[in-house]
Amino acid sequence: MKLALDPYMFRDVPLLDLPALVAELGYEWIELSPREDFTPFFTHPRVDDGTVSRFRAALSAAGVGVSSVLPLYRWSGPDEDERQAAVRYWRRAIEVTARLGVDTMNSELNGNPRQADVCERQFWRSMEELLPVFEREGIRLVLEPHPDDWEESGSRALDLIRGINCPFVSFLYCAPHTFHQGDDAPGIIGKAGDLLTMVHVADSFDHTGSRGLRYIVNPPGSQVTVHQHLDIGQGEVDFDELFSCLEENAFDGILTTCVFAWEERARESSTFMRDTIEEYLRRWQTKPSLVSP
């Protein structure tokens, strides 16, 4: 098992300084999410091959590995020009990932839930173009349903991934999205089986609580989708249930702490999450080994 940190709260730290910081925080793995000097949100990667080589050297010097690269592009959006641009961005991101020597990328379905049928058609077009690239580079793709994606349900997203019918594509369960994807960790994780290769760990409140009045949005009826990425224990996700399900499923993939809510105490949050996750893992009767880079 790999325990990784998504260092988004440290995105102002220069890229080449990031591995040393992650090592200082007690992690051996980084999930490299969007940042302006690498793979920004929705635009072409900004990193050149020379910087990739220097970053790889910095990782080696710090004893830290990249568990996965997480780009986010509009590859399922209803606009065809945007979709084609997203595929171009994906191609370069895959190339960068291969140059880093990383074998995993993860991302969201993206798109618009109010145009779900159009977005699904766009998604399949993008898959037809990109799957051969993933296969050629030997990189697996791990997908998650995200709040306000064209598919939010964990169960239906699993059906979609099975329909892709490709050994390079698997499923990510995101704990802070629990209440958007069905609030059914046992059912979703059990259904996923071997397709579950990554888990994002952070807490969130149940937006459906108090008969929908957990959050009050003005004006009433506004089309918004709300969730949080909090420290474990600050929200309402049942982590005893989650980790029990992972143990029952013999999960041995990538666990990533992905708290975004506390930039003013990012170091404290990151070390708290590391310690708390490791404590949950110690409770397992059969503990998967934490693999070093």
Secondary structure, DSSP 4 states (H G I P E B T S, - for coil): -EEEE--GGGTTS-GGGHHHHHHHTT-SEEEE---TTSS-TTS-----HHHHHHHHHHHHHHT-EEEEE-----TT-S-HHHHHHHHHHHHHHHHHHHHHT--EEEEE--S-GGGHHHHHHHHHHHHHHHHHHHHHHT-EEEEE--TTSS---HHHHHHHHHHH--TTEEEEEEGGGTTTTTS-HHHHHHHHGGGEEEEEE-B---TTHHHHTSS--SSTT--------B-TTSS---HHHHHHHHHHTT--SEEEE---S-GGGHHHHHHHHHHHHHHHHHTSSSPPP----
